[in-house]
Amino acid sequence: MRSASGPALSRSRARYELALHAKRDPVLQTSLDQMISGFVALSQEAVAHVESDRPRDQALIEEQAYAVTTFLNGVLLRLALGDRTPENADQLSRLLHALVAGIAASRIPSMAAAPAEN
């Protein structure tokens, strides 16, 4: 949420500009790939911490981290474009926790296969 205002918002917008330019500049693309790898690793650590009450499932953590990074990228892009949704850090946190929990729940066969009740 700090990336949504002031100098941080300008940096967020610049990152998107650079990301688009990187597709035409291999040197810049290498740097961008390194930055993304670091962000993915950080996301995996955060998901593993949130899911610390479960047995460690690296494939699940990677899937959750992919979803988290993809979701956050969309949120940051929307914020960079002026959308103020989510409105605050608490709302963003709830959405992220629901995303991580939903992916974990989709891996439980009995829950995924259960018919919807009317």
C-alpha positions in Angstrom: 0.0 0.0 0.0 3.0 2.3 0.5 3.6 2.0 -3.2 0.2 3.8 -3.9 1.2 7.4 -3.0 4.0 9.9 -3.0 7.4 9.1 -4.4 6.7 5.4 -4.1 3.9 5.7 -6.6 6.2 7.4 -9.0 8.7 4.5 -8.6 5.9 2.0 -9.1 4.9 3.7 -12.4 8.6 3.8 -13.4 8.9 0.0 -12.8 6.0 -0.7 -15.1 7.5 1.6 -17.8 10.9 -0.2 -17.4 9.2 -3.6 -17.5 7.6 -2.8 -20.9 10.9 -1.4 -22.2 12.8 -4.5 -21.0 11.0 -6.6 -23.6 13.1 -4.7 -26.2 16.3 -4.5 -24.1 18.0 -7.8 -23.1 20.3 -6.2 -20.6 17.4 -4.5 -18.8 15.4 -7.8 -19.1 18.2 -9.6 -17.2 18.0 -7.1 -14.4 14.2 -7.3 -14.3 14.3 -11.1 -14.2 16.6 -10.9 -11.2 14.3 -8.5 -9.4 11.3 -10.7 -10.2 13.1 -13.8 -8.9 13.9 -12.0 -5.7 10.2 -11.0 -5.3 9.1 -14.6 -6.0 11.5 -15.9 -3.4 10.2 -13.4 -0.8 6.6 -14.4 -1.6 7.5 -18.1 -1.1 9.0 -17.3 2.3 5.9 -15.3 3.3 3.5 -18.0 2.2 5.6 -20.7 4.0 5.4 -18.5 7.1 1.6 -18.1 6.8 1.2 -21.8 6.2 3.6 -22.8 9.0 0.9 -24.8 10.8 0.7 -27.3 7.9 3.3 -29.9 6.8 5.6 -28.2 4.3 4.5 -28.8 0.7 6.9 -27.0 -1.6 4.7 -27.5 -4.7 1.8 -25.9 -2.9 4.0 -23.0 -1.6 5.2 -22.4 -5.1 1.6 -22.4 -6.5 0.5 -20.0 -3.7 3.5 -17.7 -4.2 2.8 -17.6 -8.0 -0.8 -16.6 -7.3 0.3 -14.0 -4.7 2.9 -12.4 -7.0 0.4 -12.3 -9.9 -2.3 -10.8 -7.7 0.0 -8.2 -6.2 1.3 -7.3 -9.6 -2.3 -6.6 -10.7 -3.0 -4.6 -7.6 0.1 -2.5 -8.0 -0.7 -1.9 -11.7 -4.2 -0.7 -10.7 -2.8 1.5 -8.0 -0.2 2.9 -10.5 -3.1 3.7 -12.8 -5.0 5.6 -10.1 -7.4 2.9 -8.8 -7.6 2.9 -5.0 -8.8 -0.7 -4.6 -8.0 -2.2 -2.2 -8.4 0.9 0.0 -6.0 -0.1 2.9 -3.5 -2.6 4.1 -6.0 -4.5 6.2 -8.2 -5.1 3.1 -5.2 -6.2 1.0 -4.0 -8.5 3.8 -7.5 -10.2 4.0 -7.5 -10.7 0.2 -4.0 -12.2 0.3 -4.8 -14.6 3.1 -8.0 -15.7 1.3 -6.1 -16.3 -1.8 -3.5 -18.4 -0.1 -6.2 -20.3 1.9 -8.3 -20.9 -1.2 -5.4 -22.5 -3.1 -4.6 -24.7 -0.1 -8.3 -25.7 0.2 -8.4 -26.6 -3.5 -5.7 -29.2 -2.9 -7.8 -31.1 -0.4 -9.5 -33.8 -2.5 -12.6 -34.0 -0.3 -13.3 -30.3 -0.4 -12.5 -29.9 -4.1 -14.7 -32.8 -5.1 -17.6 -32.1 -2.7 -20.8 -31.1 -4.6 -22.1 -27.6 -3.9 -25.1 -27.5 -1.4 -28.2 -25.5 -2.3 
